[in-house]
């Protein structure tokens, strides 16, 4: 999933964003965490093993199957968040900025 997010990253949509996000994706083999640093059109994904070295501005937790549904457009991020499938800890406004950055045409889905 992270590789797909890397491919989808839109630097133009992220040109005025400077924030650190934690993606926590739970699956059958456990949870993986990625610290994602977006800074004025650049994006870096850093795997986290143990405690993160930086405090994220926003943490997003989701099951791998549900993330697949969001990424494929079968479920909107807004529906996922409202139903509790996707949880957001931190600034909701920052989480909403991720939609145009990673989903472009699907931005209206949030």
C-alpha positions as CSV (number, residue, x, y, z in Angstrom):
1,X,0.0,0.0,0.0
2,X,2.8,2.4,0.8
3,X,4.4,1.8,-2.6
4,X,1.1,2.7,-4.2
5,X,0.9,5.9,-2.1
6,X,4.4,6.8,-3.3
7,X,3.4,6.4,-6.9
8,X,0.3,8.5,-6.4
9,X,2.0,11.4,-4.6
10,X,1.2,14.7,-6.2
11,X,3.9,17.3,-5.4
12,X,1.8,20.1,-6.8
13,X,-1.0,19.4,-4.4
14,X,1.5,19.2,-1.5
15,X,3.4,22.4,-2.4
16,X,2.0,24.3,0.6
17,X,1.8,21.5,3.1
18,X,4.3,20.9,5.8
19,X,3.3,18.2,8.3
20,X,4.2,14.8,9.6
21,X,1.7,11.9,9.5
22,X,1.8,8.4,11.0
23,X,0.2,5.7,8.9
24,X,-0.6,2.6,11.0
25,X,-1.9,-0.2,8.7
26,X,-3.1,-3.4,10.4
27,X,-3.2,-6.6,8.5
28,X,-3.1,-10.4,9.0
29,X,0.6,-10.3,9.8
30,X,0.4,-7.5,12.3
31,X,0.6,-3.8,12.0
32,X,3.1,-1.7,10.0
33,X,3.7,2.0,10.7
34,X,5.1,4.6,8.4
35,X,6.1,8.1,9.4
36,X,5.3,10.3,6.4
37,X,6.9,13.7,6.1
38,X,5.4,16.1,3.6
39,X,7.2,19.3,3.2
40,X,6.4,21.8,0.5
41,X,6.0,19.4,-2.4
42,X,8.2,16.6,-1.2
43,X,7.3,13.4,0.6
44,X,9.3,10.9,2.5
45,X,8.0,7.6,4.0
46,X,10.1,6.2,6.8
47,X,9.2,2.8,8.3
48,X,8.8,2.8,12.1
49,X,10.0,-0.1,14.2
50,X,9.1,0.6,17.8
51,X,8.5,4.1,19.0
52,X,8.6,6.9,16.4
53,X,11.6,9.3,16.6
54,X,9.3,12.3,15.7
55,X,5.8,13.1,17.0
56,X,3.4,13.1,14.1
57,X,0.9,16.0,13.6
58,X,-1.7,13.4,12.6
59,X,-2.0,9.6,13.0
60,X,-4.2,7.6,10.6
61,X,-5.0,4.0,11.5
62,X,-6.7,1.6,9.2
63,X,-7.0,-2.1,8.4
64,X,-5.1,-3.1,5.2
65,X,-8.3,-4.5,3.5
66,X,-10.1,-1.2,4.2
67,X,-7.2,0.9,2.9
68,X,-7.4,-1.2,-0.3
69,X,-11.1,-0.3,-0.6
70,X,-10.3,3.4,-0.1
71,X,-7.4,3.4,-2.6
72,X,-9.5,1.6,-5.2
73,X,-12.3,4.0,-4.8
74,X,-14.8,1.4,-3.5
75,X,-15.1,3.4,-0.2
76,X,-14.6,7.1,0.4
77,X,-12.2,8.2,3.0
78,X,-15.1,10.2,4.6
79,X,-17.3,7.1,4.9
80,X,-14.4,5.2,6.3
81,X,-13.7,7.9,8.9
82,X,-17.4,8.4,9.9
83,X,-18.0,4.7,10.3
84,X,-14.9,4.2,12.4
85,X,-13.1,2.1,9.8
86,X,-10.4,4.7,9.5
87,X,-9.4,6.5,12.7
88,X,-7.7,9.9,12.8
89,X,-5.9,11.2,15.8
90,X,-4.7,14.8,15.6
91,X,-5.8,17.5,13.2
92,X,-8.7,16.5,11.0
93,X,-7.9,19.3,8.6
94,X,-4.4,17.8,8.0
95,X,-5.9,14.4,7.2
96,X,-8.3,16.0,4.7
97,X,-5.3,17.5,2.9
98,X,-4.0,14.0,2.1
99,X,-6.9,13.3,-0.3
100,X,-5.8,15.6,-3.1
101,X,-2.2,14.8,-2.4
102,X,-2.6,11.1,-2.9
103,X,-6.0,10.6,-4.6
104,X,-6.3,13.5,-7.1
105,X,-9.5,12.8,-9.0
106,X,-11.0,11.0,-6.0
107,X,-10.6,14.2,-3.9
108,X,-14.3,14.7,-3.9
109,X,-14.7,11.4,-2.1
110,X,-13.6,12.8,1.2
